[in-house]
Amino acid sequence: MTKIALKPETTLPDDGYAGVLAGRVWRPDVDGPSVVAIRADGVFDISSTFPTMRDLCETADPAASLKAAKGENIGSLEAILANTPPDGRDTTKPWLIAPNDLQAIKAAGVTFAVSMLERVIEEKARGDFQAAAKLRTEITALIGDDLSKLKPGSPDAMKLKEVLIAQGAWSQYLEVGIGPDAEIFTKAPSMSAVGTGADAGLHPMSTWNNPEPEVVIVVASTGKIVGGMLGNDVNLRDVEGRSALLLGKAKDNNASAVTGPFIRFFDGAFTLDDLRTAVVTLRVEGPDGFSLEGSSSLAKISRDLADLSAQMLGKHHQYPDGAVLYTGTMYSPIKDRDAPGKGFTHKMGDIVTVHTPKLGSIVSRMQSAYDCPPWTFGASHLMRNLAKRGLI
């Protein structure tokens, strides 16, 4: 089994420690997690001030709050990253985990024209990847592959909808892709995400699946977007292709929500506009020697990040602990892997790296969801642990 090696230079944003970075580590000495500030002179446990990441995100200015927070230096980032992958871990020393905790874990789907077309293909192919290549050609010929300038819900979008209905080509995915309402769904329960260096879970029933490299926005309970991080929205294409009503089974499995490596909070040098123009790259390296690279530019997203946040959280729906929202991907890998026409699907042991310059990189090793460590530490466990430590 391929081993993962994590280092600061390949994990941090391209500007290193210049950003205001917060993370979470598991501390074996207290048998629980701690919120930490990632700084050039060490990783500082600030849980005495902010027992949860939710608490930090709910402050009026998380970046300023994090900069001002004092705490215990629990080691260098280099040492903690080296101890993060499960292979050979020293279980007496801290390791990095997903940075979000009590926030709802939500996702927006079909936010790019390319991914919208792939969802239509999944639906029409009924989960059969062998039928997908032919359908891709037919559907692209009918509606094109550049809908990035088409504003969802606009009069032009509605005219296109009428044409597609008349030709029998309408799809529920086109409805959320170019219609007025975004697809916002629950990706996973709070506390269930895994961080960089962890094994990521694929349900073994799936034979056609892929990573989805995405920017994840961090939203306070007020609706204010306070920062961002990276995510891998692991997806089972054959399962969702059979029926959109199987979305939960396709998206929410053990270790199938990857986030991290850190939350970068907005400050004078990093803003929402940086995320709006982010280019997210994906690299897959297989145990069979297969490799794949691709990228996704948020400049081509069909719906603005602020609009996605507002469709998730507002007067219609409150999140008292805030939320983290996967914002979608334009990149759906279709490179043939095993044979011509079969497209891409994961193999167990694939190493997946997602990167963007302002947020850094997350690395996952794909495994059966059955073989990933079971999720055993939920919100109730967190509350009891923090109470035992005298933090709440």
C-alpha positions as CSV (number, residue, x, y, z in Angstrom):
1,M,0.0,0.0,0.0
2,T,1.4,3.4,-1.0
3,K,2.3,5.6,2.0
4,I,1.5,9.3,2.2
5,A,4.3,11.7,3.3
6,L,3.2,15.2,4.4
7,K,5.5,18.2,4.6
8,P,4.9,21.9,5.3
9,E,6.2,23.0,1.9
10,T,3.6,20.7,0.1
11,T,0.8,21.4,2.6
12,L,0.8,25.1,3.3
13,P,-0.5,27.8,0.9
14,D,2.1,29.0,-1.5
15,D,2.8,32.1,0.7
16,G,3.6,29.8,3.6
17,Y,2.7,31.1,7.0
18,A,1.6,34.5,5.8
19,G,-2.1,33.7,5.9
20,V,-4.2,33.5,9.1
21,L,-4.5,29.7,9.4
22,A,-6.4,27.6,11.9
23,G,-6.6,23.8,12.2
24,R,-7.5,21.0,14.5
25,V,-5.2,18.3,15.9
26,W,-5.9,15.2,17.9
27,R,-4.0,15.3,21.2
28,P,-3.6,11.8,22.6
29,D,-2.5,13.3,26.0
30,V,-6.0,14.7,26.5
31,D,-7.8,12.0,24.4
32,G,-9.5,14.6,22.3
33,P,-9.1,17.4,19.6
34,S,-7.8,20.9,20.0
35,V,-8.2,24.0,17.9
36,V,-4.8,25.3,16.8
37,A,-3.2,28.3,15.2
38,I,-0.7,27.5,12.5
39,R,2.3,29.8,12.8
40,A,5.9,30.0,11.6
41,D,7.2,29.4,15.2
42,G,4.9,26.4,15.9
43,V,1.5,25.0,16.2
44,F,-0.3,26.6,19.2
45,D,-3.2,25.0,21.0
46,I,-5.8,27.8,21.5
47,S,-8.6,25.7,22.8
48,S,-8.6,27.5,26.2
49,T,-9.9,30.5,24.3
50,F,-11.7,28.7,21.5
51,P,-12.8,25.2,22.6
52,T,-14.3,24.5,19.1
53,M,-13.6,25.8,15.6
54,R,-17.2,26.8,15.6
55,D,-16.5,29.3,18.4
56,L,-13.6,30.9,16.5
57,C,-15.7,31.2,13.3
58,E,-18.5,32.9,15.2
59,T,-16.4,35.8,16.4
60,A,-16.9,39.2,14.7
61,D,-13.4,38.9,13.1
62,P,-12.0,35.4,13.2
63,A,-8.7,36.5,11.6
64,A,-8.1,39.1,14.3
65,S,-9.3,36.7,17.0
66,L,-6.9,34.0,15.9
67,K,-3.9,36.4,15.6
68,A,-4.6,37.6,19.2
69,A,-5.1,34.1,20.7
70,K,-2.5,32.8,23.1
71,G,-1.8,29.1,23.6
72,E,0.5,26.3,24.2
73,N,3.1,25.4,21.6
74,I,2.5,21.7,21.0
75,G,5.2,21.2,18.3
76,S,6.3,22.2,14.9
77,L,4.0,21.8,11.9
78,E,6.7,19.6,10.3
79,A,6.5,17.1,13.2
80,I,2.7,17.1,13.4
81,L,2.3,16.6,9.6
82,A,4.9,13.8,9.6
83,N,2.7,12.0,12.3
84,T,-0.6,12.6,10.5
85,P,-0.7,9.7,7.9
86,P,-1.9,6.5,9.6
87,D,1.0,4.4,8.5
88,G,3.6,4.3,11.3
89,R,1.9,6.9,13.4
90,D,3.1,7.5,16.9
91,T,-0.2,7.4,18.8
92,T,1.3,9.2,21.8
93,K,1.9,12.4,19.7
94,P,-0.5,14.8,18.0
95,W,-1.7,14.6,14.4
96,L,-3.7,16.8,12.1
97,I,-7.5,16.2,11.6
98,A,-10.2,18.0,9.6
99,P,-10.4,21.7,10.6
100,N,-14.2,21.9,10.9
101,D,-16.1,20.5,13.8
102,L,-19.7,21.4,14.8
103,Q,-20.5,23.2,11.6
104,A,-23.0,21.5,9.2
105,I,-21.2,19.9,6.2
106,K,-23.1,21.0,3.1
107,A,-22.5,20.8,-0.6
108,A,-23.6,22.6,-3.8
109,G,-24.0,20.5,-6.9
110,V,-24.1,21.3,-10.6
111,T,-22.5,24.7,-10.2
112,F,-20.4,24.4,-13.4
113,A,-21.5,23.8,-17.0
114,V,-19.0,20.9,-17.4
115,S,-20.1,19.1,-14.3
116,M,-23.7,19.8,-15.2
117,L,-23.3,17.9,-18.5
118,E,-21.6,15.0,-16.7
119,R,-24.6,14.7,-14.3
120,V,-27.0,14.7,-17.3
121,I,-24.8,11.9,-18.8
122,E,-24.9,10.0,-15.5
123,E,-28.7,10.2,-15.4
124,K,-29.2,9.2,-19.1
125,A,-26.6,6.4,-18.9
126,R,-28.4,5.0,-15.7
127,G,-25.0,4.5,-14.1
128,D,-23.5,2.6,-17.0
129,F,-20.1,4.1,-17.8
130,Q,-19.9,2.2,-21.1
131,A,-22.9,4.1,-22.4
132,A,-21.6,7.4,-21.1
133,A,-19.0,8.1,-23.9
134,K,-21.7,8.0,-26.6
135,L,-24.1,10.0,-24.6
136,R,-21.5,12.6,-23.9
137,T,-21.0,13.2,-27.7
138,E,-24.8,13.3,-28.3
139,I,-25.7,15.7,-25.5
140,T,-22.8,18.0,-26.2
141,A,-23.8,18.2,-29.8
142,L,-27.3,19.2,-28.7
143,I,-26.6,21.8,-26.1
144,G,-22.9,22.6,-26.3
145,D,-20.3,22.4,-23.7
146,D,-19.8,26.1,-22.9
147,L,-22.7,27.4,-20.8
148,S,-20.5,29.3,-18.4
149,K,-21.9,32.7,-19.6
150,L,-25.5,31.6,-19.1
151,K,-26.8,33.0,-15.8
152,P,-29.0,30.5,-14.0
153,G,-32.6,31.7,-13.7
154,S,-32.2,34.3,-16.4
155,P,-34.6,34.8,-19.4
156,D,-32.0,33.2,-21.7
157,A,-31.7,30.2,-19.4
158,M,-35.5,29.8,-19.4
159,K,-35.6,29.9,-23.2
160,L,-33.0,27.2,-23.3
161,K,-35.1,25.2,-20.9
162,E,-38.1,25.4,-23.2
163,V,-36.0,24.3,-26.2
164,L,-34.6,21.3,-24.3
165,I,-38.0,20.2,-23.0
166,A,-39.4,20.4,-26.6
167,Q,-36.6,18.1,-27.8
168,G,-37.0,15.6,-24.9
169,A,-33.5,16.5,-23.5
170,W,-34.5,18.1,-20.2
171,S,-33.0,16.7,-17.0
172,Q,-33.4,17.4,-13.3
173,Y,-29.6,18.3,-13.4
174,L,-30.3,21.0,-16.0
175,E,-33.0,22.3,-13.7
176,V,-30.5,23.1,-10.9
177,G,-27.7,23.9,-13.4
178,I,-29.5,26.7,-15.2
179,G,-32.7,27.2,-13.2
180,P,-33.1,29.8,-10.4
181,D,-32.6,27.4,-7.5
182,A,-29.2,25.9,-6.6
183,E,-28.8,22.3,-5.5
184,I,-27.8,22.4,-1.8
185,F,-27.6,19.1,0.1
186,T,-26.1,17.7,3.2
187,K,-22.7,16.1,2.3
188,A,-22.1,14.5,5.7
189,P,-22.9,14.8,9.4
190,S,-21.0,17.4,11.5
191,M,-17.8,16.0,13.0
192,S,-17.5,13.2,10.3
193,A,-15.0,14.8,7.9
194,V,-11.5,13.5,7.6
195,G,-8.4,15.7,7.1
196,T,-5.4,15.6,4.9
197,G,-3.2,12.5,5.0
198,A,-6.2,10.3,6.0
199,D,-7.7,7.4,4.1
200,A,-10.9,8.5,2.2
201,G,-13.8,6.2,1.8
202,L,-15.4,4.6,-1.3
203,H,-18.5,2.4,-0.8
204,P,-17.4,-1.0,-2.2
205,M,-20.7,-1.4,-4.1
206,S,-19.4,1.3,-6.6
207,T,-17.6,0.5,-9.8
208,W,-17.7,4.0,-11.3
209,N,-16.6,6.8,-9.0
210,N,-14.3,9.9,-8.8
211,P,-12.8,12.6,-6.7
212,E,-14.4,16.1,-6.8
213,P,-11.7,18.8,-6.0
214,E,-13.5,21.8,-4.6
215,V,-13.1,25.0,-2.6
216,V,-15.1,24.9,0.7
217,I,-16.4,28.1,2.1
218,V,-16.7,28.6,5.8
219,V,-19.9,30.4,6.8
220,A,-20.8,31.8,10.2
221,S,-24.3,31.5,11.6
222,T,-25.0,35.1,10.5
223,G,-24.5,34.1,6.9
224,K,-21.1,35.8,6.7
225,I,-18.4,33.9,4.7
226,V,-15.3,34.1,7.0
227,G,-12.8,31.9,5.2
228,G,-12.1,28.9,3.0
229,M,-10.4,25.6,2.8
230,L,-10.1,22.7,0.3
231,G,-12.3,19.7,-0.1
232,N,-12.7,16.4,-1.9
233,D,-16.4,15.6,-2.4
234,V,-15.9,11.9,-3.0
235,N,-18.7,10.8,-5.4
236,L,-20.1,7.5,-6.6
237,R,-21.2,8.2,-10.2
238,D,-22.9,4.9,-10.9
239,V,-25.0,5.1,-7.7
240,E,-26.2,8.7,-8.3
241,G,-26.6,7.8,-12.0
242,R,-29.1,5.1,-11.1
243,S,-31.3,7.6,-9.4
244,A,-30.9,11.1,-8.0
245,L,-32.8,9.8,-4.9
246,L,-29.7,7.8,-4.1
247,L,-27.7,11.0,-3.6
248,G,-27.2,10.3,0.1
249,K,-25.7,6.8,-0.6
250,A,-23.5,8.3,-3.4
251,K,-22.2,11.1,-1.3
252,D,-22.3,10.2,2.4
253,N,-20.2,7.2,3.4
254,N,-17.6,6.6,6.0
255,A,-14.6,9.0,5.4
256,S,-16.1,10.3,2.2
257,A,-15.9,14.0,3.2
258,V,-12.3,15.3,3.1
259,T,-11.5,18.9,4.2
260,G,-8.5,20.9,5.0
261,P,-5.6,21.2,5.4
262,F,-6.5,24.4,7.4
263,I,-9.1,27.1,7.4
264,R,-7.7,30.3,6.0
265,F,-9.6,33.3,7.4
266,F,-10.2,36.4,5.4
267,D,-8.0,39.4,6.3
268,G,-6.6,42.3,4.4
269,A,-4.4,40.1,2.2
270,F,-7.0,37.3,1.5
271,T,-10.6,37.9,0.6
272,L,-13.6,36.2,-1.0
273,D,-12.4,37.5,-4.3
274,D,-9.3,35.3,-4.0
275,L,-11.6,32.3,-3.8
276,R,-13.8,33.5,-6.7
277,T,-10.7,33.3,-9.0
278,A,-9.1,30.3,-7.4
279,V,-7.8,27.5,-9.7
280,V,-8.1,24.1,-8.0
281,T,-5.8,21.4,-9.4
282,L,-6.3,17.6,-9.0
283,R,-3.7,14.9,-9.3
284,V,-4.4,11.2,-9.0
285,E,-1.6,8.7,-8.8
286,G,-2.6,5.0,-8.9
287,P,-0.9,1.9,-7.5
288,D,-1.1,0.6,-11.1
289,G,1.1,3.4,-12.4
290,F,-1.9,5.4,-13.7
291,S,-1.8,9.1,-13.4
292,L,-4.3,11.9,-14.1
293,E,-4.2,15.7,-13.7
294,G,-6.8,18.3,-14.2
295,S,-8.0,21.7,-12.9
296,S,-11.1,23.6,-12.1
297,S,-11.3,27.4,-12.2
298,L,-13.9,29.1,-10.0
299,A,-13.9,32.0,-12.4
300,K,-16.1,29.7,-14.5
301,I,-18.7,28.9,-11.8
302,S,-22.3,29.5,-12.8
303,R,-23.4,30.8,-9.4
304,D,-21.4,33.3,-7.2
305,L,-20.1,31.9,-3.9
306,A,-22.1,34.5,-2.0
307,D,-25.3,33.4,-3.8
308,L,-24.6,29.7,-2.9
309,S,-24.1,30.7,0.7
310,A,-27.4,32.7,0.7
311,Q,-29.3,29.8,-0.8
312,M,-28.0,27.6,2.0
313,L,-28.4,29.9,5.0
314,G,-30.9,32.7,5.6
315,K,-34.4,33.4,6.8
316,H,-35.5,30.1,5.2
317,H,-32.9,28.0,7.1
318,Q,-30.7,28.8,10.1
319,Y,-27.5,27.1,11.2
320,P,-26.7,28.1,14.7
321,D,-23.2,26.5,14.5
322,G,-22.5,27.8,11.0
323,A,-21.7,25.6,8.0
324,V,-19.0,24.6,5.6
325,L,-20.1,24.4,2.0
326,Y,-18.5,22.5,-0.8
327,T,-19.0,24.8,-3.8
328,G,-18.8,22.3,-6.6
329,T,-16.3,21.4,-9.3
330,M,-16.1,21.8,-13.0
331,Y,-13.7,18.9,-13.3
332,S,-15.1,15.4,-13.8
333,P,-12.3,13.0,-14.8
334,I,-13.2,11.0,-17.9
335,K,-9.7,9.8,-18.9
336,D,-9.8,6.1,-19.8
337,R,-8.1,4.0,-17.3
338,D,-8.5,0.3,-17.8
339,A,-9.7,0.2,-21.4
340,P,-10.8,2.6,-24.2
341,G,-14.3,3.9,-23.6
342,K,-14.5,2.9,-19.9
343,G,-13.5,6.3,-18.5
344,F,-12.1,6.9,-15.1
345,T,-12.8,5.2,-11.8
346,H,-10.8,4.9,-8.6
347,K,-8.7,1.9,-7.6
348,M,-8.1,1.3,-3.9
349,G,-4.8,2.9,-3.0
350,D,-5.1,5.9,-5.3
351,I,-3.4,8.9,-3.9
352,V,-5.4,12.1,-4.6
353,T,-4.0,15.5,-4.2
354,V,-6.1,18.7,-4.4
355,H,-4.3,22.0,-4.4
356,T,-4.8,25.7,-4.9
357,P,-2.2,28.4,-4.2
358,K,-4.0,30.4,-1.5
359,L,-5.3,27.3,0.5
360,G,-2.5,24.7,0.2
361,S,-3.0,21.0,-0.5
362,I,-4.9,18.1,0.9
363,V,-3.8,14.5,0.2
364,S,-6.0,11.4,0.5
365,R,-5.5,7.7,-0.1
366,M,-8.6,6.0,-1.4
367,Q,-9.8,2.9,0.5
368,S,-13.0,1.0,0.9
369,A,-15.3,2.8,3.4
370,Y,-15.4,-0.5,5.2
371,D,-11.6,-0.4,5.7
372,C,-11.3,3.3,6.8
373,P,-11.2,3.9,10.5
374,P,-14.8,4.0,11.7
375,W,-16.3,7.3,12.8
376,T,-16.6,7.1,16.5
377,F,-16.1,10.6,17.9
378,G,-19.2,12.8,17.4
379,A,-20.6,16.0,18.9
380,S,-21.6,14.3,22.2
381,H,-18.1,12.9,22.6
382,L,-16.6,16.3,21.9
383,M,-18.8,18.0,24.5
384,R,-17.9,15.4,27.2
385,N,-14.2,15.7,26.3
386,L,-14.2,19.5,26.5
387,A,-16.1,19.4,29.8
388,K,-13.6,16.9,31.3
389,R,-10.8,19.2,30.3
390,G,-12.5,22.2,31.9
391,L,-12.9,24.0,28.6
392,I,-16.6,24.4,28.7
